[in-house]
Amino acid sequence: MGKPGFPAGTLVRAYDRSWLRPDVLAAVTVWALLVPQALAYAQLAQVDAVVGLYAAMGAAIGYFLLGGVRSMNVGPEATVALLTASVVAPMAAGDTSRYLALVGGLALMTGVWMLLAGIVGLGFVTRFLSRPLLLGYVAGSAIVMIVSQLDSLIGISLVAQDDTLAELSETLRRLGETDITTLLVGLGVIGVVLLVRRIDRRLPAYLIAVLAAIAASVILDLTAKGVAVVGTIQPGLPAVGLPAVDLADLASLAAPAIGIALLVYADSGVTGQVLGRRGGYAVDGNQEFLGLGAANIGSALTGGFPVNGSQSRSFTAADVGARSQMMNVGVLALVILTLLFLTPLFAPLPKSALAGVIIVVAFGLLDPIAFRDLARVDRRELGLALLAAAIVVAVGMIAGVLVTIVLSLFLAAIRASQPGRTFLVRVPGTDSFRGADNVADGTAVPGLVVYRFDGPLFFANAQLLADDITAAVAEGAAPEPVRWVVIDAEAIGDVDSTGAGVLADLADAFRERGITLSFARLKSTVSEYLARAGVMEKVGADHVFLEVDDAVAAFATAPAQVEPPATPR
């Protein structure tokens, strides 16, 4: 993971003119999704609907400057908006102006924590995200996205909120209330998107579908037929400046801001990693901390609330073909134009049309072929992917993200605690030694045990080494009593005090029995650590060899019987 930089400067210098068309198309398409979403999510945050567009403006600027995912759009999102309201409402005590100031203060503190995390270098956590778990998370998120749009698609208003299974259950129970006209609009948008894609995937299918829905709404007067539409947007740009909060308010917001920062990074980090994999480029976790932090600070400066990387808008941008963060510059320009001049444009847009677009995007995230391939390769990892998907659907997307991270870390710990271990035997007709499982006719050297440990030696696995070697010596891994034990340490790239202690105990125990403990291919950093821990003094410099065959040659010339040496003082 490289040193965080200034992506906007690099992009401006290296921008390829051929990227302009797909970036513009992505900007227009994301804008078409962003405006109604921003209005709705602002109301979830219990602020005026237009504040959602203010947040989108600041977020676009901040993420463009420091963000690194090419198609990521950061702005208002439902979960963070709801969490914002739960944090700020008790503090504001019904004071509307104070509420708005505290919302901005919360966004500011969230951004500050994320910037600090990026500077310190906490972005390494993205390295521990398991690919099968990511696959499951994305699939579960796609299901959540689809279910969340079903009410808009059929024209009902659900009582259940923020519970995917409850929303699905209620939707199924109330299918009889479906507004046919609303449903036909949504299905029509889905059909237009699929048809345009089939004709030519280079065409802006989502944009064409949205414009067609607006035109149909106006021509057929769908509002009069009971079809819910986006409605008007309050015009005008926000005042730019720091939120009107004091240091005491910021101190009170600091702790909840940490929680929001962690949730934002977990959710956006997973989305960014998936987008990077799909786009064939690496995503720097530290840079993402900086980008998301700058987006939240930008939102605070434009009078907004905490923001998050949008999965639906970001994947839509990628699907359209966004090539760079210039896409967000286009989104910013269009939001400004919308606030100043274009507010009437979205008034007749049916909400079911927006639902249709999001449903198409969500179905694109489902990858049955990847699940099939995983089932063929490793059914255990398939189970993990399905578990991650189930948790996202049953518990929620944020819980799914946290479980994905925790399970990934747990799997990493399990793998590290169970490294490859094998006893080495001589390859017939050579001086080379290989794992006994890989050499059909390999021969052990009488009186000698050669053992390889393939991983760092630390508290979680050190006892495995001791148990393996002790059992081999006790059971007679060679045709005669063991006189030497050689540890092939080439793959031991790191060791801790527990690992060093286990080696020291082995050396002491073997000395008492007249058995020589030796090392081969020991890395210098590990050797230095073992020397500081006193292990090398117990083993002796003359029992550390460059290669395994050097150790075997030394064993061959050693006396057949040895007296236990004196314990070092």
Sequence and secondary structure as in RCSB ss.txt:
>XXXX:A:sequence
MGKPGFPAGTLVRAYDRSWLRPDVLAAVTVWALLVPQALAYAQLAQVDAVVGLYAAMGAAIGYFLLGGVRSMNVG
PEATVALLTASVVAPMAAGDTSRYLALVGGLALMTGVWMLLAGIVGLGFVTRFLSRPLLLGYVAGSAIVMIVSQL
DSLIGISLVAQDDTLAELSETLRRLGETDITTLLVGLGVIGVVLLVRRIDRRLPAYLIAVLAAIAASVILDLTAK
GVAVVGTIQPGLPAVGLPAVDLADLASLAAPAIGIALLVYADSGVTGQVLGRRGGYAVDGNQEFLGLGAANIGSA
LTGGFPVNGSQSRSFTAADVGARSQMMNVGVLALVILTLLFLTPLFAPLPKSALAGVIIVVAFGLLDPIAFRDLA
RVDRRELGLALLAAAIVVAVGMIAGVLVTIVLSLFLAAIRASQPGRTFLVRVPGTDSFRGADNVADGTAVPGLVV
YRFDGPLFFANAQLLADDITAAVAEGAAPEPVRWVVIDAEAIGDVDSTGAGVLADLADAFRERGITLSFARLKST
VSEYLARAGVMEKVGADHVFLEVDDAVAAFATAPAQVEPPATPR
>XXXX:A:secstr
      HHHHHHHH  GGGHHHHHHHHHHHHHHHHHHHHHHHHHTTS TTHHHHHHHHHHHHHHHH   TT  EE
  HHHHHHHHHHHHHHHTT HHHHHHHHHHHHHHHHHHHHHHHHHTGGGGGGG  HHHHHHHHHHHHHHHHHHHH
HHHHT   S  S HHHHHHHHHHTGGG  HHHHHHHHHHHHHHHHHHHH TTS HHHHHHHHHHHHHHHHTGGGG
T  B      S    S  S  HHHHHHHHHHHHHHHHHHHHHHHHHHHHHHHHHT    HHHHHHHHHHHHHHHH
HTT    EE HHHHHHHHHHT  STHHHHHHHHHHHHIIIIIHHHHTT BHHHHHHHHHHHHHHH  HHHHHHHH
HH HHHHHHHHHHHHHHHHH HHHHHHHHHHHHHHHHHHHHHS EEEEEEE TTSS EEEGGG TT B  TTEEE
EEEES B TTTHHHHHHHHHHHHHHTSSSS   EEEEE TT   B HHHHHHHHHHHHHHHHTT EEEEES  HH
HHHHHHHTTHHHHH GGGEESSHHHHHHHHHHS SS        
